[in-house]
Amino acid sequence: MLRFDKVTIRQGDFSLSADFTVPAGRIVALLGPSGAGKSTLIDTVAGFLAPDSGRILWQGTDITPLPPAARPVSVLFQDNNLFPHLSVAQNVGLGLRPDLRLSADQHAAVSAALHRVGLQDLERRKPAALSGGQRSRVALARMLLRARPVMLLDEPFAALGPALKADMLRLVAELADETGATVLMVTHDPGDARAIAQDTALVDGGRVAPPRDTGTLLADPPPALRAYLG
């Protein structure tokens, strides 16, 4: 269970509050306009930002004081965070060891992760030789290999075409189901939420609303969401 316990985050004149719980294993979309604070919430869970008040708990343990590397989370950003001078296999291997001194078993785990995302024949390629979808799959393989129980997605597929984005969302849902991961997914697109998110939280007006069933929320949106959707 991921718990936001009376969390408040302030950046200059901007303030964001969150007080809700995400059950373990759920996929939750964070939906709202640009600048509403969706990425701010993700960065706070990841440990890149510190809340001004409140706590973030995972399975009852307060993770608020922990540095990013010690948190039970993996983050997938829009730029995928791939190193251009490293091969596909090396970029994935970073999820296990930053120095890439991998054991035979770890090399086998890298190969297995790449096979799971459909890149088993591209281990030696560099990111520049990959399509946008393939780069996203490399980042997903690295996330899979890290085996953290919380997956944070900050619009990693926003630059992809509709069909390819749908494929990537399906792959995320499959991986989350296989691993039991809890997912927070930032999006501007209600279609993304409908595709894979059981629940959706509206981020608007300085507040993250408690998640609600996605279908119910989008079928009868509150005024703020209705205004955003148009």
Secondary structure, 3 states (H helix, E strand, C coil): CEEEEEEEEEECCEEEEEEEEECCCCEEEEECCCCCCHHHHHHHHHCCCCCCEEEEEECCEECCCCCHHHCCEEEECCCCCCCCCCCHHHHHHCCCCCCCCCCHHHHHHHHHHHHHCCCCCCCCCCHHHCCHHHHHHHHHHHHHHHCCCEEEEECCCCCCCHHHHHHHHHHHHHHHHHHCCEEEEEECCHHHHHHHCCEEEEEECCEECCCEEHHHHHHCCCHHHHHHHC
